Amino acid sequence: MSTTTPRDASAERALDSMASGERGVIAAIDCEPSVARRLMELGLVPGTDIEMIRRAPLGDPLEVRVRGVHLSLRRAEARRIHVAPR
């Protein structure tokens, strides 16, 4: 399942490639429907601002801020979330 909004795909990058403190806007969630539904229930909806807070010492999990809430995501999940610059 791919949930998208109109965007410039060339400027997008995966959430897991963002550095601490970087911000962007969720452009798409490209994964299986059950995983996409769970992520969207957590507030990770296309068009929503997102900020990378930090990653664990070994790179997994990642901490992000969405709608004022801090979430921890697996790196594999974050790789499927496409983020456009703000």
C-alpha positions in Angstrom: 0.0 0.0 0.0 1.3 3.4 -0.8 -0.4 6.4 0.8 0.7 9.6 -0.9 0.0 13.3 -1.3 1.2 15.4 -4.3 4.9 15.8 -4.0 8.3 16.2 -5.6 9.7 12.7 -5.3 13.3 13.8 -6.1 13.5 15.8 -2.9 12.1 13.0 -0.7 14.2 10.7 1.5 13.6 7.9 3.9 13.0 8.9 7.5 15.8 6.6 8.7 18.3 8.7 6.7 17.5 11.9 8.6 20.0 13.3 11.1 19.0 14.3 14.7 17.2 17.6 14.7 16.1 17.5 11.0 12.5 18.2 10.2 10.3 17.4 7.3 6.8 16.6 6.2 5.6 13.0 5.7 5.1 12.5 2.0 4.2 8.8 1.8 4.1 5.6 3.7 5.0 2.7 1.5 4.5 -0.6 3.2 2.0 -3.4 3.8 -1.5 -2.2 4.6 -1.5 -3.6 8.2 1.8 -1.8 9.0 0.7 1.4 7.2 -2.6 1.4 9.2 -0.7 1.0 12.5 1.7 3.9 11.6 -1.2 6.1 10.6 -3.0 5.3 13.9 0.1 6.6 15.7 -0.2 9.9 13.8 2.2 9.3 11.0 -0.1 10.6 8.3 1.0 12.1 4.9 1.2 15.9 5.2 2.2 15.8 8.9 5.3 17.5 10.2 7.9 15.2 11.7 11.3 15.7 13.5 14.1 13.2 14.0 15.0 13.4 17.7 17.7 10.7 18.0 18.6 7.2 17.3 19.8 4.4 19.7 23.6 3.8 19.8 23.3 0.9 17.4 20.9 2.8 15.1 17.7 1.0 16.1 15.2 2.2 17.3 14.7 5.8 16.2 12.9 8.5 18.2 10.8 11.0 16.3 8.4 13.7 17.3 5.0 13.9 15.5 2.2 16.2 16.6 4.0 16.9 19.9 4.3 13.2 20.7 7.6 11.3 20.9 7.5 7.9 19.2 10.1 5.1 18.8 10.1 3.3 15.5 12.1 0.4 14.2 14.6 1.4 11.5 12.9 -1.0 9.1 9.6 0.9 9.5 11.3 4.3 9.3 12.9 3.3 6.0 9.4 2.9 4.5 8.3 6.5 5.5 9.2 9.1 2.9 9.8 12.6 4.1 10.0 15.8 2.1 11.9 18.9 3.2 9.9 21.6 5.0 
